[in-house]
Amino acid sequence: MSDTTIRTYEETDTETEAASERAAEDLRCPECDGNLVTDEEHGEVVCEDCGLVVEDAAVDRGPEWRAFEASERDQKSRVGAPTTKMMHDKGLSTNIGWQNKDAYGRTLSSRQRQQMQRLRTWNERFRTRDSKERNLKQALGEIDRMASALGLPENVRETASVIYRRALNEDLLPGRSIEGVATASLYAAARQAGTPRSLDEIAAVSRVDKMELTRTYRYIVRELKLEIKPADPEQYVPRFASELDLSDEAERRARELLRNAREAGIHSGKSPVGLAAAAVYAAALLTNEKVTQSQVGDVANISEVTIRNRYKELLEAEDTGLIA
């Protein structure tokens, strides 16, 4: 063995001893050289002998919950990503990526690719073991696709997934298509969350026609006893104003027009989408902002005739309120 090797071993031993001494010093009190103990309840490191607080406000790296028995601890313990109703297995299964690369980004060999493809196939079979899970997987995929196309937030997708699961568990699907019930669930969830979309908008991204959508929606709401308020035209105003790039003043004016129309009783029997579009158009005129009936109709997906009829009614209600 060479002198260099011996010297290296000696240096390593010296460094190890020095590290041990530093660790021992960290466990001793700097004032009286007493033993240090950790008070987990108060998050402090204190000296047993003199009571000196060496460290306070220590970070508690444990869970935020408490358990008093093993079964409760097992029930509350969790690891990994949070569960979600938007996946048929609630996100508890393993997903195998489609890229044929390893963790370092290197391309897999031919034999490894074949093996990974077999693993993907069996993983897919285990994830969808029966017809109910396959049904749920297809429906939740449809809900996610339509919600993305309509720009609906995460909470609406979760609510739609819960509604569809209830319909499936209560055996409401026989005689109806998976796409129809999924579309009706999304439409109901959007209205419940206060971010409604019109039937025409929903039907445009769905795989079912408007007639089937309305029929299925009424059936789902009735059977599941969903509490859904009538659509408020004011809920459509922010989206229309944003897409038309109108000012805050125009949006506020449109809300005022709709409130006056409600007091005058004009809302009754009218489409909320048509009233909202007409209010936005009338507000743009009142605030001297350039917007055509055609532009508003394209955003709201309604005809120019509807906008003309409704905005005249809104202005008449406004004039009546001013006179009164």
C-alpha positions as CSV (number, residue, x, y, z in Angstrom):
1,M,0.0,0.0,0.0
2,S,1.4,3.4,-1.0
3,D,2.1,6.3,1.3
4,T,-0.5,8.3,-0.6
5,T,-3.2,5.7,0.2
6,I,-2.3,5.6,3.9
7,R,-2.4,9.4,4.0
8,T,-5.8,9.5,2.4
9,Y,-7.2,7.0,5.0
10,E,-5.8,9.1,7.8
11,E,-7.3,12.3,6.4
12,T,-10.7,10.6,6.1
13,D,-10.6,9.4,9.7
14,T,-9.6,12.9,10.9
15,E,-12.6,14.4,9.0
16,T,-15.0,11.8,10.4
17,E,-13.8,12.5,14.0
18,A,-14.1,16.2,13.5
19,A,-17.7,15.8,12.2
20,S,-18.5,13.7,15.2
21,E,-17.1,16.3,17.6
22,R,-19.1,19.0,15.9
23,A,-22.3,17.0,16.2
24,A,-21.6,16.3,19.9
25,E,-21.0,20.1,20.4
26,D,-24.3,20.8,18.7
27,L,-26.0,18.6,21.3
28,R,-24.4,20.5,24.3
29,C,-25.5,23.7,25.9
30,P,-23.3,26.7,24.9
31,E,-23.6,28.2,28.4
32,C,-23.2,25.3,30.8
33,D,-22.3,22.4,28.6
34,G,-25.4,20.6,29.6
35,N,-27.6,18.2,27.6
36,L,-30.0,19.7,25.0
37,V,-33.5,18.3,24.6
38,T,-36.2,19.0,22.0
39,D,-39.6,20.2,23.2
40,E,-41.8,19.2,20.2
41,E,-44.9,20.7,21.7
42,H,-43.5,24.2,21.8
43,G,-41.0,23.8,18.9
44,E,-38.0,24.6,21.0
45,V,-34.5,23.2,21.8
46,V,-33.7,23.8,25.5
47,C,-31.0,22.9,28.0
48,E,-31.9,20.4,30.7
49,D,-29.7,22.0,33.3
50,C,-29.9,25.8,33.0
51,G,-33.1,26.0,30.9
52,L,-31.5,28.1,28.1
53,V,-33.6,28.1,24.9
54,V,-31.1,27.4,22.2
55,E,-33.5,27.3,19.3
56,D,-37.2,28.3,19.0
57,A,-39.8,28.3,16.2
58,A,-38.6,25.0,14.9
59,V,-40.4,23.6,11.8
60,D,-42.7,20.8,12.5
61,R,-42.2,18.4,9.7
62,G,-44.9,16.0,10.8
63,P,-48.5,15.8,9.5
64,E,-51.1,18.4,10.4
65,W,-53.5,15.8,11.9
66,R,-53.3,13.8,15.1
67,A,-54.1,10.1,15.6
68,F,-54.6,8.2,18.9
69,E,-54.6,4.7,17.7
70,A,-53.2,2.6,14.8
71,S,-56.4,2.3,12.8
72,E,-57.0,6.1,12.9
73,R,-53.4,6.7,11.9
74,D,-53.8,4.3,8.9
75,Q,-57.0,6.0,7.9
76,K,-55.6,9.5,8.0
77,S,-52.2,8.8,6.5
78,R,-51.9,9.8,2.9
79,V,-49.2,10.0,0.2
80,G,-49.0,10.9,-3.4
81,A,-51.2,13.2,-5.4
82,P,-54.7,14.1,-4.1
83,T,-57.6,12.0,-5.2
84,T,-60.0,13.5,-7.8
85,K,-63.5,12.7,-9.0
86,M,-62.4,13.5,-12.6
87,M,-60.7,10.1,-13.0
88,H,-62.7,6.9,-13.0
89,D,-60.3,5.4,-10.4
90,K,-60.0,8.7,-8.5
91,G,-56.3,9.0,-9.6
92,L,-55.1,6.2,-7.3
93,S,-53.7,3.9,-10.0
94,T,-50.4,4.2,-11.8
95,N,-50.1,5.9,-15.2
96,I,-47.4,4.7,-17.6
97,G,-46.3,7.4,-20.0
98,W,-46.4,6.9,-23.7
99,Q,-42.9,8.2,-24.4
100,N,-40.4,5.5,-25.1
101,K,-37.7,7.0,-23.0
102,D,-36.2,6.3,-19.6
103,A,-35.8,8.6,-16.7
104,Y,-32.6,10.1,-18.2
105,G,-34.3,10.9,-21.5
106,R,-32.5,8.1,-23.4
107,T,-34.4,6.2,-26.0
108,L,-35.4,2.7,-25.1
109,S,-34.1,-0.3,-27.0
110,S,-36.5,-2.4,-29.2
111,R,-36.8,-5.1,-26.5
112,Q,-37.5,-2.5,-23.8
113,R,-40.1,-0.8,-25.9
114,Q,-42.0,-4.1,-26.4
115,Q,-41.9,-4.8,-22.7
116,M,-43.2,-1.3,-21.9
117,Q,-46.0,-1.7,-24.4
118,R,-47.0,-5.0,-22.7
119,L,-47.0,-3.2,-19.4
120,R,-49.2,-0.4,-20.7
121,T,-51.7,-2.9,-22.1
122,W,-52.0,-4.9,-18.8
123,N,-52.1,-1.7,-16.8
124,E,-55.0,-0.5,-18.9
125,R,-56.8,-3.8,-18.4
126,F,-56.3,-3.6,-14.6
127,R,-57.5,0.0,-14.4
128,T,-60.8,-0.8,-16.2
129,R,-61.8,-4.2,-15.0
130,D,-65.5,-4.1,-15.7
131,S,-68.1,-2.3,-17.9
132,K,-69.0,0.2,-15.2
133,E,-65.4,1.5,-15.0
134,R,-65.1,1.6,-18.8
135,N,-68.3,3.6,-19.0
136,L,-67.0,6.0,-16.3
137,K,-63.7,6.4,-18.0
138,Q,-65.3,7.3,-21.3
139,A,-67.8,9.8,-19.8
140,L,-65.2,11.6,-17.6
141,G,-63.0,11.9,-20.7
142,E,-65.9,13.6,-22.5
143,I,-66.6,15.9,-19.6
144,D,-63.0,17.0,-19.5
145,R,-62.9,17.5,-23.3
146,M,-66.0,19.6,-23.4
147,A,-65.0,21.7,-20.3
148,S,-61.7,22.5,-21.9
149,A,-63.4,23.6,-25.1
150,L,-65.8,25.8,-23.1
151,G,-63.1,27.2,-20.8
152,L,-64.9,26.0,-17.7
153,P,-62.9,25.9,-14.4
154,E,-61.7,22.9,-12.4
155,N,-64.6,23.1,-9.8
156,V,-67.2,22.7,-12.6
157,R,-65.5,19.6,-13.9
158,E,-65.4,18.0,-10.5
159,T,-69.1,18.8,-9.9
160,A,-70.0,17.4,-13.3
161,S,-68.0,14.2,-12.5
162,V,-69.9,13.8,-9.2
163,I,-73.3,14.3,-11.0
164,Y,-72.4,11.7,-13.6
165,R,-71.3,9.2,-10.9
166,R,-74.6,9.6,-9.1
167,A,-76.5,9.0,-12.3
168,L,-74.5,5.9,-12.9
169,N,-74.9,4.6,-9.4
170,E,-78.7,5.2,-9.5
171,D,-78.9,3.3,-12.8
172,L,-80.2,6.2,-14.9
173,L,-78.1,5.4,-18.0
174,P,-80.1,2.6,-19.6
175,G,-81.8,3.9,-22.7
176,R,-79.5,7.0,-22.9
177,S,-76.1,7.6,-24.4
178,I,-73.0,8.1,-22.3
179,E,-72.3,11.4,-24.2
180,G,-75.8,12.7,-23.6
181,V,-75.7,12.1,-19.8
182,A,-72.1,13.5,-19.6
183,T,-73.2,16.6,-21.5
184,A,-76.2,17.1,-19.3
185,S,-74.1,16.7,-16.2
186,L,-71.6,19.4,-17.4
187,Y,-74.5,21.8,-18.2
188,A,-76.0,21.3,-14.8
189,A,-72.6,21.7,-13.0
190,A,-71.9,25.0,-14.9
191,R,-75.3,26.4,-13.9
192,Q,-74.8,25.3,-10.3
193,A,-71.4,27.0,-10.1
194,G,-72.7,30.3,-11.5
195,T,-70.7,30.1,-14.7
196,P,-73.4,29.0,-17.1
197,R,-73.1,28.2,-20.8
198,S,-76.0,28.4,-23.2
199,L,-77.5,25.2,-24.7
200,D,-76.2,26.2,-28.1
201,E,-72.7,26.6,-26.8
202,I,-72.8,23.2,-25.0
203,A,-74.4,21.5,-28.0
204,A,-71.6,22.9,-30.3
205,V,-68.9,21.0,-28.4
206,S,-71.0,17.9,-27.6
207,R,-71.5,14.8,-29.6
208,V,-75.2,14.9,-29.1
209,D,-77.8,17.3,-30.6
210,K,-79.6,20.0,-28.6
211,M,-82.9,18.0,-28.4
212,E,-81.3,15.0,-26.7
213,L,-79.3,17.3,-24.4
214,T,-82.4,19.2,-23.1
215,R,-84.4,15.9,-22.7
216,T,-81.5,14.2,-20.8
217,Y,-80.9,17.3,-18.7
218,R,-84.5,17.5,-17.5
219,Y,-84.4,13.8,-16.7
220,I,-81.2,14.0,-14.7
221,V,-82.3,17.1,-12.7
222,R,-85.7,15.5,-11.9
223,E,-84.3,12.0,-10.9
224,L,-81.3,13.3,-8.9
225,K,-83.4,16.2,-7.4
226,L,-80.7,18.7,-8.2
227,E,-81.3,22.2,-6.9
228,I,-80.6,24.5,-9.9
229,K,-81.8,28.1,-9.9
230,P,-83.0,29.7,-13.2
231,A,-80.2,31.2,-15.2
232,D,-79.5,34.8,-14.3
233,P,-78.7,37.0,-17.4
234,E,-76.2,38.9,-15.3
235,Q,-74.0,35.8,-15.1
236,Y,-73.4,36.0,-18.8
237,V,-72.4,39.7,-18.9
238,P,-68.8,39.4,-17.7
239,R,-67.9,36.8,-20.3
240,F,-69.6,38.7,-23.2
241,A,-68.0,42.0,-22.2
242,S,-64.6,40.4,-21.9
243,E,-64.7,38.7,-25.3
244,L,-65.9,42.0,-26.9
245,D,-63.2,43.9,-25.0
246,L,-65.6,46.4,-23.5
247,S,-64.8,48.7,-20.6
248,D,-65.8,48.2,-16.9
249,E,-68.2,51.1,-17.3
250,A,-70.1,49.3,-20.1
251,E,-70.2,46.1,-18.1
252,R,-71.6,48.0,-15.1
253,R,-74.2,49.7,-17.3
254,A,-75.3,46.4,-18.7
255,R,-75.9,45.1,-15.2
256,E,-78.0,48.1,-14.4
257,L,-80.1,47.6,-17.5
258,L,-80.8,44.0,-16.5
259,R,-81.7,45.0,-13.0
260,N,-84.2,47.6,-14.3
261,A,-85.6,45.0,-16.7
262,R,-86.1,42.5,-13.8
263,E,-88.0,45.1,-11.8
264,A,-90.2,45.8,-14.8
265,G,-90.9,42.1,-15.3
266,I,-89.3,41.8,-18.7
267,H,-87.2,38.7,-17.7
268,S,-90.2,36.4,-17.6
269,G,-90.3,34.0,-20.6
270,K,-87.2,35.5,-22.2
271,S,-83.9,33.7,-22.9
272,P,-81.3,34.8,-20.4
273,V,-78.6,34.7,-23.1
274,G,-80.6,37.0,-25.4
275,L,-81.2,39.4,-22.6
276,A,-77.5,39.5,-21.6
277,A,-76.4,40.0,-25.2
278,A,-78.9,42.8,-25.7
279,A,-77.9,44.5,-22.4
280,V,-74.2,44.4,-23.5
281,Y,-75.1,45.9,-26.9
282,A,-77.3,48.6,-25.3
283,A,-74.6,49.4,-22.7
284,A,-72.0,49.7,-25.5
285,L,-74.2,52.2,-27.3
286,L,-74.8,54.2,-24.1
287,T,-71.1,54.4,-23.3
288,N,-70.1,55.3,-26.9
289,E,-68.2,52.1,-27.5
290,K,-68.1,50.7,-31.0
291,V,-69.8,47.2,-31.1
292,T,-72.0,45.9,-33.8
293,Q,-75.0,43.6,-33.4
294,S,-73.2,41.0,-35.5
295,Q,-70.2,41.0,-33.2
296,V,-72.4,40.5,-30.1
297,G,-74.4,37.8,-31.9
298,D,-71.3,35.9,-32.7
299,V,-70.1,36.0,-29.1
300,A,-73.5,35.0,-27.6
301,N,-74.4,32.6,-30.5
302,I,-77.8,34.3,-31.1
303,S,-79.4,36.1,-34.0
304,E,-79.2,39.8,-34.6
305,V,-83.0,39.9,-34.7
306,T,-83.2,38.7,-31.1
307,I,-80.7,41.4,-30.0
308,R,-82.7,44.2,-31.7
309,N,-85.9,43.1,-30.1
310,R,-84.5,42.6,-26.6
311,Y,-82.4,45.8,-26.5
312,K,-85.4,47.9,-27.4
313,E,-87.3,46.4,-24.5
314,L,-84.4,47.0,-22.2
315,L,-84.1,50.7,-23.2
316,E,-87.9,51.1,-22.8
317,A,-87.7,49.6,-19.3
318,E,-84.8,52.0,-18.5
319,D,-86.9,55.0,-19.7
320,T,-89.9,53.9,-17.7
321,G,-87.8,53.6,-14.6
322,L,-86.4,57.1,-15.1
323,I,-89.8,58.6,-15.6
324,A,-91.1,56.8,-12.5
